């Protein structure tokens, strides 16, 4: 890459180096961006900086040095802390007018809309940009991004979004629409994981070998992406969290909260939420979300395999890729 090409690109910061954020920061760097980061775990940020780029002690210090700040934190409370933390720790007042905050967190759509207004008062643009695809696709820059925001925000952030994703959907010119679509996606994801766990548990209880059940279902009409992906974790006996049980306690809670003002019934979402709540209450909240299968009594689950200690996220069967939206 020519030096001029690098100089013409926006300076990018990433806050939150979890399984998704770390992969996104690495994919940005692989695309030729100079990437600076902040994480509450200073050692994680320092390790990324050792690979190239820079690490900052606070989100505020990072914000002051970038044009596009990508937030990959868990929930609205953490977004609030990143942007409006006390003193110089908060990023909102340190971001220069005209810069963009790209919010990749799964939040209530109303929060996303309010945040756009709050940042706008400071001259900062906000892109509502929740993500899907898992840690493996984050690391290869192949995420799906469900985005909405002002054209001026896209004008600056587009090359950053493209470097992190395989598909960027533009859903509207105001924040909140991206989060609404992500809520629907999380409804389906959570219900599908819960249903996959229930089906696998029933098969095991009935005496069907787990491997045989998995082989048949993944080649039958009852298969789903979540069954194929998450039940592979169960077969391996490996519940290392790529997406934890407590993530779906939160996200399905958001699904239900979003429907309540409309008095809109979501019976399957409510049942799945209770299943994840039961798993969390049983001490499984930090395990992979496939551990929801452990709530079912009287079944003997597969034991961990020696090679599963370094499990990578399973890759589902190839499917046609959606077209990139411009």
TAGI-V95456 format. One record per residue. N is the residue number from 1. RES is the residue in one letter. SS is DSSP state (a for helix, b for strand, c for the rest). PHI is phi in whole degrees, -180 to 180 (* if undefined). Layout:
# TAGI-V95456
N:RES:SS:PHI / N:RES:SS:PHI
This chain:
# TAGI-V95456
1:X:c:* / 2:X:c:-72 / 3:X:a:-59 / 4:X:a:-65 / 5:X:a:-61 / 6:X:a:-66 / 7:X:a:-68 / 8:X:a:-76 / 9:X:c:-83 / 10:X:c:-66 / 11:X:c:-78 / 12:X:b:-118 / 13:X:b:-121 / 14:X:b:-124 / 15:X:b:-108 / 16:X:c:102 / 17:X:c:-111 / 18:X:c:-77 / 19:X:a:-58 / 20:X:a:-82 / 21:X:a:-62 / 22:X:a:-65 / 23:X:a:-63 / 24:X:a:-65 / 25:X:a:-63 / 26:X:a:-68 / 27:X:a:-68 / 28:X:a:-64 / 29:X:a:-65 / 30:X:a:-65 / 31:X:c:-83 / 32:X:c:103 / 33:X:c:-80 / 34:X:c:-83 / 35:X:b:-115 / 36:X:b:-110 / 37:X:b:-138 / 38:X:b:-143 / 39:X:c:-147 / 40:X:c:-61 / 41:X:c:-90 / 42:X:a:-58 / 43:X:a:-68 / 44:X:a:-68 / 45:X:a:-64 / 46:X:a:-65 / 47:X:a:-64 / 48:X:a:-65 / 49:X:a:-62 / 50:X:a:-63 / 51:X:a:-79 / 52:X:c:138 / 53:X:c:101 / 54:X:b:-148 / 55:X:b:-119 / 56:X:c:-120 / 57:X:c:-74 / 58:X:c:-132 / 59:X:a:-65 / 60:X:a:-65 / 61:X:a:-62 / 62:X:a:-64 / 63:X:a:-59 / 64:X:c:-67 / 65:X:c:-112 / 66:X:c:-129 / 67:X:c:-96 / 68:X:b:-128 / 69:X:b:-110 / 70:X:b:-100 / 71:X:b:-101 / 72:X:c:-123 / 73:X:c:-102 / 74:X:c:-77 / 75:X:c:-149 / 76:X:a:-63 / 77:X:a:-62 / 78:X:a:-73 / 79:X:a:-60 / 80:X:a:-59 / 81:X:a:-66 / 82:X:a:-62 / 83:X:a:-86 / 84:X:a:-126 / 85:X:c:-60 / 86:X:c:-68 / 87:X:a:60 / 88:X:a:-82 / 89:X:a:-73 / 90:X:c:-79 / 91:X:c:-87 / 92:X:c:-58 / 93:X:c:-81 / 94:X:c:-102 / 95:X:c:-70 / 96:X:c:-74 / 97:X:c:-54 / 98:X:c:96 / 99:X:c:-78 / 100:X:b:-129 / 101:X:b:-101 / 102:X:b:-101 / 103:X:b:-95 / 104:X:c:-97 / 105:X:c:-73 / 106:X:c:-87 / 107:X:c:-136 / 108:X:c:-62 / 109:X:a:-55 / 110:X:a:-65 / 111:X:a:-64 / 112:X:a:-61 / 113:X:a:-65 / 114:X:a:-66 / 115:X:a:-63 / 116:X:a:-58 / 117:X:a:-68 / 118:X:a:-64 / 119:X:a:-70 / 120:X:a:-60 / 121:X:c:-64 / 122:X:c:-98 / 123:X:c:81 / 124:X:c:-106 / 125:X:b:-83 / 126:X:b:-131 / 127:X:b:-108 / 128:X:b:-79 / 129:X:b:-143 / 130:X:b:-63 / 131:X:b:-127 / 132:X:b:-147 / 133:X:c:141 / 134:X:a:88 / 135:X:a:-64 / 136:X:a:-64 / 137:X:a:-76 / 138:X:a:-62 / 139:X:a:-71 / 140:X:c:-104 / 141:X:c:68 / 142:X:c:-123 / 143:X:b:-71 / 144:X:b:-101 / 145:X:b:-118 / 146:X:b:-106 / 147:X:b:-118 / 148:X:b:-156 / 149:X:c:163 / 150:X:c:-70 / 151:X:a:-55 / 152:X:a:-64 / 153:X:a:-69 / 154:X:a:-63 / 155:X:a:-56 / 156:X:a:-87 / 157:X:a:-91 / 158:X:a:-51 / 159:X:a:-65 / 160:X:a:-70 / 161:X:a:-60 / 162:X:a:-63 / 163:X:a:-70 / 164:X:a:-95 / 165:X:b:-137 / 166:X:b:-91 / 167:X:b:-140 / 168:X:b:-116 / 169:X:b:-93 / 170:X:b:-98 / 171:X:c:-107 / 172:X:c:162 / 173:X:c:-103 / 174:X:c:-134 / 175:X:c:-64 / 176:X:c:117 / 177:X:a:-69 / 178:X:a:-59 / 179:X:a:-67 / 180:X:a:-65 / 181:X:a:-67 / 182:X:a:-63 / 183:X:a:-60 / 184:X:a:-64 / 185:X:a:-59 / 186:X:a:-70 / 187:X:a:-56 / 188:X:a:-65 / 189:X:a:-61 / 190:X:a:-65 / 191:X:a:-65 / 192:X:a:-66 / 193:X:a:-65 / 194:X:a:-62 / 195:X:a:-67 / 196:X:a:-62 / 197:X:a:-64 / 198:X:a:-63 / 199:X:a:-65 / 200:X:a:-64 / 201:X:a:-63 / 202:X:a:-63 / 203:X:a:-61 / 204:X:a:-63 / 205:X:a:-61 / 206:X:c:-79 / 207:X:c:95 / 208:X:c:-81 / 209:X:c:-56 / 210:X:a:-58 / 211:X:a:-64 / 212:X:a:-67 / 213:X:a:-60 / 214:X:a:-61 / 215:X:a:-62 / 216:X:a:-70 / 217:X:a:-64 / 218:X:c:-71 / 219:X:c:-119 / 220:X:c:-131 / 221:X:c:-66 / 222:X:c:-79 / 223:X:c:-68 / 224:X:c:-142 / 225:X:a:-57 / 226:X:a:-69 / 227:X:a:-61 / 228:X:a:-62 / 229:X:a:-79 / 230:X:a:-77 / 231:X:a:-72 / 232:X:a:-64 / 233:X:a:-65 / 234:X:a:-64 / 235:X:a:-59 / 236:X:a:-78 / 237:X:c:62 / 238:X:c:-119 / 239:X:c:-111 / 240:X:c:-59 / 241:X:c:-74 / 242:X:c:-93 / 243:X:c:-141 / 244:X:b:-85 / 245:X:a:-50 / 246:X:a:-67 / 247:X:a:-63 / 248:X:a:-82 / 249:X:a:-59 / 250:X:a:-69 / 251:X:a:-70 / 252:X:a:-69 / 253:X:a:-63 / 254:X:a:-64 / 255:X:a:-57 / 256:X:a:-66 / 257:X:a:-62 / 258:X:a:-69 / 259:X:a:-87 / 260:X:a:-60 / 261:X:c:-61 / 262:X:c:-88 / 263:X:c:52 / 264:X:c:-99 / 265:X:c:-76 / 266:X:c:-135 / 267:X:a:-64 / 268:X:a:-70 / 269:X:a:-62 / 270:X:a:-64 / 271:X:a:-67 / 272:X:a:-61 / 273:X:a:-59 / 274:X:a:-63 / 275:X:a:-65 / 276:X:a:-68 / 277:X:a:-62 / 278:X:a:-62 / 279:X:a:-62 / 280:X:a:-64 / 281:X:a:-65 / 282:X:a:-88 / 283:X:a:93 / 284:X:a:-103 / 285:X:c:-59 / 286:X:c:-90 / 287:X:c:-85 / 288:X:b:-54 / 289:X:a:-63 / 290:X:a:-65 / 291:X:a:-67 / 292:X:a:-59 / 293:X:a:-64 / 294:X:a:-72 / 295:X:a:-76 / 296:X:c:-83 / 297:X:c:-82 / 298:X:c:71 / 299:X:c:-123 / 300:X:c:-106 / 301:X:c:-83 / 302:X:c:-58 / 303:X:c:-83 / 304:X:c:-59 / 305:X:c:-94 / 306:X:a:-53 / 307:X:a:-76 / 308:X:a:-74 / 309:X:a:-63 / 310:X:a:-117 / 311:X:c:-56 / 312:X:c:-100 / 313:X:c:-63 / 314:X:c:-62 / 315:X:c:-99 / 316:X:c:-70 / 317:X:c:-60 / 318:X:c:-59 / 319:X:c:-134 / 320:X:c:-59 / 321:X:c:-83 / 322:X:c:-65 / 323:X:c:-73 / 324:X:c:-64 / 325:X:c:-92 / 326:X:c:-87
